[in-house]
Amino acid sequence: MTGEDKVIVKPSGIHGDGIFSTVDILEGVSIMVIRGEVISEAECERRENEDNNVYIFWNGDNYIDVANTDKIKYINHNCDANCHVEDRDEESLWLVASRNVAAGEELTIDYGYDEIYDTCSCGFCDEEEE
């Protein structure tokens, strides 16, 4: 595992702030644990609809709201993401490198919901349209 201490938040070329690795990371390495407030499905829907909360992960058992975290809430979407999320336990997930990641590179995931692709402006989608 790389460790959350090797991940920093700084301005992103994708959107707002993002999270970046300060070290080289090999494909398959667990970068950090994704933890947050465990909430019910009904509360998840309420927060998404009423609070416009987009910081909720699903681990197959529970919804995990990361809106109050210091780092993982800043992970941006990219259709050609360098990370993915894997199950860990009932209350958390792993952020894992999908390929080798260079120090200084922004860590991204594919959010994986249909609406994101309608408005996606990641570099990968921009290249696909050309």
ZIKA-V554577 format. One line per field, one symbol per residue. ss: DSSP state (h for helix, s for strand, l for the rest). A space follows every 10 residues. Layout:
ss->???
This chain:
ss->lllhhhssss slllllssss slllslllls ssssslsssl hhhhhhhhhh lllllsssll llssslllll lhhhlsslll llsssssssl lsssssslll sllllssssl lllhhhhhhl llhhhhhhhl
